[in-house]
Amino acid sequence: MFILKRWVLGGLVLLLAGCEALPSGNLKQTVEGGLGRAAKGGASSCSVEGLDMANSGKWTLEQWKKAHDLCPEGAWAGVNYALHLRQAGNTRESLDLARRFEGKSPEARDLVSSLGGSRVVDPPKIETPSSWNFQRALDDYSDMVFVAIGNKTYGEGIDVKGTRFADQDARAMALFAEKALGIPAHLRILGAEGYTSARIRALLEPEGRLKELADQYNARRLFFYYSGHGIAPPETNGDGQNVARLLGKEAEPGSQRQASVPLKEIVEKVEQLGYRELILVVDACFSGNVATNTRFGIDRPTRQEATDDIRGLGPRAPTRPAARPASLSLIKITATRENQEAREDEQNGHGLMTYHLLRQLEWRQGRVVDVAALKRSLPPAVDNAAFTKSGVGQFPMVLGNDQTTLVRYR
């Protein structure tokens, strides 16, 4: 028995305790069986998708070694084996193996850097919207409205650390909406220059732009993205609960509450406008601090439930009343938990969560990104990157129906 400490990456989670290696007699059968199932499911067995499908986030050091033997040129198998070697204390072997793949894999480059090795390739340049590889997805999104707001600057006295790349975040997400989802121009709203709280609210009014688009084009789906500052002051309704708010660009010290829009208000107004599906993505501090709202079927998990789910232990027995049905299907992706700050990725020129989300949404042949896949991959990827850079974690939250697909490629 061994214990793996804090190392997380992409679809692989190395936040496991008390893992035991399978008996050697079952090793070959387990790995080859998993790769075979992946191949039957239409995924190349040595690809990222194939290996993720085969291991379900649970393979041990010995199993990844076997996968690397079977896929010697596969970067994903090699990187995961290298990570397990590092956790087992074999730093030199881990570094040597990671160096083999750093020209193919950003994860390998990160591992080489964290182990103190020199990079074989130049560090990546700042990402620009044109840097992303988005190709047209299989599904039709012509009935979806897209909104991207990037609040990079604020009133005098509000620190912009943490929002310096908000405009680039919004533009890159808009490029995804255009190139991958194929959302037509008349249904895309880009606010990379920043929105005041009044302008955000104006979108949501019964006579506002979102209602106009819903009625004129029979649009019933909305993708709403925000990058900028978030706050979570206690509510004044007597329960003292802290609820995440998006800060309008007019905010100044002392006026943050008045210059902000609660996330729960956005959700409720979108439903009132007649939309039936909302994908809400927020790259802001304290964005996981959303009031419990069982009406939409995504009551915020407890800390232990979220940890258990990431560890692959599965959902716990229900501890709260079941959610009652709602007319709005809600997918919510937030950059942090309720008590965390959102960080930037200065090297790549984006918010940390946005960068890793875009990486997950980029084109890859046969890639299917649904809520379940994001729950497995996005939180550990961001948390690992934040911990590596600063020694402090950042744990995104992905809430919603596991089967809902965000993008599906050929």
URHUSUL-V985760 format. One record per residue. N is the residue number from 1. PHI is phi in radians with two decimals (none if undefined). PSI is psi in radians with two decimals (none if undefined). Layout:
BEGIN
n phi psi
N PHI PSI
N PHI PSI
END
This chain:
BEGIN
n phi psi
1 none 2.47
2 -2.49 2.89
3 -2.11 2.21
4 -1.69 2.28
5 -1.54 -2.67
6 -1.36 1.68
7 -2.59 2.13
8 -2.34 2.58
9 -2.80 2.19
10 0.82 -2.27
11 -1.37 -0.11
12 -1.71 2.36
13 -2.04 2.13
14 -1.98 0.77
15 -2.01 0.97
16 -1.93 2.54
17 -2.16 2.45
18 1.16 0.62
19 -1.43 2.40
20 -2.04 2.36
21 -1.18 2.51
22 -1.19 2.66
23 -0.96 2.50
24 -1.01 -0.49
25 -1.16 -0.44
26 -1.66 -0.14
27 -1.09 -0.97
28 -1.07 -0.74
29 -1.12 -0.73
30 -1.11 -0.85
31 -1.20 -0.86
32 -1.12 -0.62
33 -1.12 -0.72
34 -1.12 -0.76
35 -1.14 -0.61
36 -1.14 -0.72
37 -1.10 -0.68
38 -1.09 -0.76
39 -1.10 -0.70
40 -1.15 -0.51
41 -1.41 0.05
42 1.67 0.04
43 -1.78 2.48
44 -1.09 2.22
45 -1.10 -0.45
46 -1.73 0.08
47 -1.42 2.98
48 -0.99 -0.84
49 -1.10 -0.75
50 -1.11 -0.78
51 -1.20 -0.68
52 -1.10 -0.70
53 -1.16 -0.64
54 -1.29 -0.70
55 -1.69 -0.34
56 0.93 0.50
57 1.30 0.31
58 -2.18 0.01
59 -1.21 2.61
60 -1.69 3.14
61 -0.96 -0.86
62 -1.13 -0.62
63 -1.23 -0.66
64 -1.21 -0.57
65 -1.07 -0.77
66 -1.12 -0.72
67 -1.09 -0.68
68 -1.16 -0.66
69 -1.09 -0.69
70 -1.35 -0.46
71 -2.23 1.15
72 -1.10 -0.45
73 -1.73 0.01
74 -1.41 2.04
75 -1.10 -0.67
76 -1.16 -0.72
77 -1.14 -0.74
78 -1.13 -0.74
79 -1.16 -0.75
80 -1.15 -0.67
81 -1.12 -0.73
82 -1.09 -0.70
83 -1.09 -0.74
84 -1.16 -0.66
85 -1.06 -0.72
86 -1.07 -0.77
87 -1.14 -0.51
88 -1.44 -0.04
89 1.67 0.02
90 -1.56 1.20
91 -1.10 -0.79
92 -1.10 -0.82
93 -1.12 -0.67
94 -1.09 -0.79
95 -1.12 -0.77
96 -1.05 -0.73
97 -1.22 -0.74
98 -1.08 -0.64
99 -1.08 -0.50
100 -1.12 -0.48
101 -2.02 0.07
102 -1.21 -0.32
103 -1.34 -0.25
104 -1.90 -0.39
105 -2.36 2.15
106 -1.05 -0.58
107 -1.13 -0.67
108 -1.15 -0.70
109 -1.09 -0.71
110 -1.10 -0.69
111 -1.17 -0.76
112 -1.02 -0.79
113 -1.10 -0.75
114 -1.18 -0.44
115 -1.55 0.03
116 1.49 0.19
117 -1.52 2.65
118 -1.32 2.60
119 -1.43 2.47
120 -1.37 -0.54
121 -1.97 2.81
122 -1.17 2.59
123 -1.09 2.64
124 -1.09 2.58
125 -1.38 2.92
126 -1.03 2.28
127 -1.27 2.42
128 -2.09 2.84
129 -0.89 -0.62
130 -1.29 -0.19
131 -1.34 -0.32
132 -1.48 2.48
133 -1.71 1.51
134 -1.88 2.22
135 -2.16 2.82
136 -1.08 2.23
137 -1.34 2.91
138 -1.29 -0.64
139 -1.48 2.86
140 -1.67 2.18
141 -2.09 0.43
142 -1.22 -0.17
143 -1.84 0.31
144 -1.91 2.32
145 -1.63 2.45
146 -2.14 2.30
147 -2.24 2.26
148 -2.29 2.13
149 -2.07 2.26
150 -2.13 1.76
151 -1.61 1.64
152 -1.52 -0.65
153 -2.13 2.74
154 -2.40 -3.10
155 -1.14 2.90
156 -1.01 2.30
157 1.73 -0.17
158 -1.69 2.07
159 -1.14 2.30
160 -1.66 0.08
161 -1.08 2.23
162 1.78 -0.24
163 -2.18 0.21
164 -1.11 -0.38
165 -1.98 0.30
166 -1.07 -0.65
167 -1.16 -0.69
168 -1.18 -0.61
169 -1.02 -0.86
170 -1.12 -0.71
171 -1.18 -0.67
172 -1.18 -0.70
173 -1.15 -0.64
174 -1.13 -0.63
175 -1.12 -0.69
176 -1.05 -0.77
177 -1.09 -0.66
178 -1.32 -0.94
179 -1.41 -0.71
180 -1.55 -0.88
181 -1.44 -0.35
182 1.22 0.44
183 -1.20 2.20
184 -1.13 2.75
185 -1.03 -0.64
186 -1.25 -0.16
187 -1.89 0.12
188 -1.91 2.28
189 -2.11 2.03
190 -1.98 2.11
191 -2.05 0.96
192 -1.19 -0.31
193 -1.42 -0.14
194 1.76 2.58
195 -2.15 2.48
196 -1.33 2.90
197 -1.11 -0.61
198 -1.13 -0.67
199 -1.23 -0.63
200 -1.09 -0.81
201 -1.12 -0.61
202 -1.08 -0.61
203 -1.02 -0.57
204 -1.65 -0.04
205 -1.25 2.72
206 -1.00 -0.47
207 -1.82 0.22
208 -1.42 -3.13
209 -1.12 -0.68
210 -1.14 -0.69
211 -1.17 -0.69
212 -1.06 -0.77
213 -1.18 -0.69
214 -1.05 -0.74
215 -1.34 -0.75
216 -1.23 -0.64
217 -2.02 0.21
218 0.93 0.69
219 -1.42 2.27
220 -2.19 0.06
221 -2.16 2.50
222 -2.35 2.27
223 -1.90 1.98
224 -2.05 2.04
225 -2.08 2.43
226 -2.42 2.33
227 -2.25 2.24
228 2.82 -2.78
229 -1.39 2.52
230 -2.24 2.57
231 -2.26 2.85
232 -2.52 1.17
233 -1.29 2.76
234 -1.07 2.47
235 -1.22 2.74
236 -1.78 0.32
237 -1.59 0.15
238 1.77 -0.30
239 -1.63 -0.12
240 1.21 0.20
241 -1.32 2.41
242 -1.51 2.28
243 -2.23 2.32
244 -1.11 2.44
245 -2.29 2.53
246 -1.61 2.28
247 -1.56 2.16
248 -1.22 2.70
249 -1.25 -0.17
250 -1.46 -0.09
251 -1.05 2.45
252 -2.30 2.86
253 -0.95 2.28
254 1.61 -0.20
255 -2.08 0.27
256 -1.07 -0.74
257 -1.10 -0.78
258 -1.19 -0.46
259 -1.77 0.55
260 -2.41 2.82
261 -2.19 2.12
262 -1.13 2.47
263 -1.05 -0.68
264 -1.13 -0.52
265 -1.17 -0.70
266 -1.06 -0.82
267 -1.08 -0.81
268 -1.13 -0.71
269 -1.25 -0.61
270 -1.06 -0.74
271 -1.10 -0.70
272 -1.13 -0.45
273 -1.36 -0.12
274 1.76 0.07
275 -1.28 2.59
276 -1.94 -0.22
277 -2.49 2.32
278 -2.29 2.13
279 -1.81 1.94
280 -1.94 2.00
281 -2.10 2.15
282 -2.27 2.05
283 -1.83 1.52
284 -2.72 2.76
285 -1.11 2.56
286 1.05 0.34
287 -1.22 -0.28
288 -1.37 -0.07
289 -1.53 1.24
290 -1.93 2.39
291 -0.99 2.48
292 -0.98 2.20
293 -2.44 1.37
294 -1.18 -0.22
295 -1.08 -0.52
296 -1.70 0.13
297 1.28 0.32
298 -2.35 0.80
299 -0.84 2.29
300 -1.01 2.26
301 -1.21 2.68
302 -1.21 2.87
303 -1.01 -0.73
304 -1.18 -0.69
305 -1.11 -0.75
306 -1.10 -0.73
307 -1.14 -0.76
308 -1.08 -0.71
309 -1.12 -0.75
310 -1.16 -0.60
311 -1.31 -0.06
312 1.42 0.28
313 -1.47 -0.14
314 1.51 2.90
315 -1.19 2.58
316 -1.40 2.96
317 -1.09 2.50
318 -0.99 2.36
319 -2.01 -0.04
320 -2.30 2.82
321 -1.05 2.55
322 -1.13 2.55
323 -1.23 2.49
324 -1.48 2.67
325 -1.03 2.56
326 -2.28 2.71
327 -1.38 -0.23
328 -1.85 2.15
329 -1.52 2.12
330 -2.07 2.21
331 -1.97 2.18
332 -2.18 2.19
333 -2.16 2.00
334 -2.08 2.63
335 -1.25 -0.40
336 -2.48 2.99
337 -1.45 -3.08
338 -1.18 -0.39
339 -2.05 0.43
340 -2.09 2.70
341 -1.65 2.58
342 -1.56 2.39
343 -1.93 2.87
344 -1.73 2.74
345 -1.91 1.58
346 -1.10 -0.59
347 -1.11 -0.65
348 -1.82 -0.07
349 1.25 0.70
350 -2.57 2.89
351 -1.07 2.56
352 -1.07 -0.80
353 -1.15 -0.74
354 -1.07 -0.75
355 -1.03 -0.82
356 -1.26 -0.54
357 -1.15 -0.78
358 -1.06 -0.66
359 -1.04 -0.69
360 -1.23 -0.52
361 -1.58 -0.15
362 -1.09 2.75
363 -1.16 2.37
364 -2.61 2.38
365 -0.95 2.18
366 1.35 0.07
367 -1.22 2.36
368 -2.17 2.11
369 -1.93 1.84
370 -1.97 3.12
371 -1.09 -0.69
372 -1.06 -0.73
373 -1.13 -0.71
374 -1.17 -0.63
375 -1.07 -0.62
376 -1.32 -0.65
377 -1.82 -0.70
378 -1.19 -0.88
379 -1.01 -0.85
380 -1.16 -0.59
381 -1.13 -0.78
382 -1.23 -0.75
383 -1.08 -0.72
384 -1.12 -0.78
385 -1.11 -0.74
386 -1.14 -0.75
387 -1.17 -0.68
388 -1.13 -0.70
389 -1.35 -0.67
390 -2.23 -0.18
391 1.40 0.06
392 -2.18 2.32
393 -1.35 2.85
394 -2.51 2.03
395 -2.02 1.76
396 -1.11 2.78
397 -2.07 2.32
398 -2.13 2.01
399 -2.19 2.42
400 2.53 -3.12
401 -1.18 2.14
402 -0.98 -0.55
403 -1.45 -0.15
404 -1.20 2.23
405 -1.67 2.29
406 -1.54 -0.72
407 -2.73 2.56
408 -2.42 2.15
409 -1.84 2.79
410 -1.21 none
END
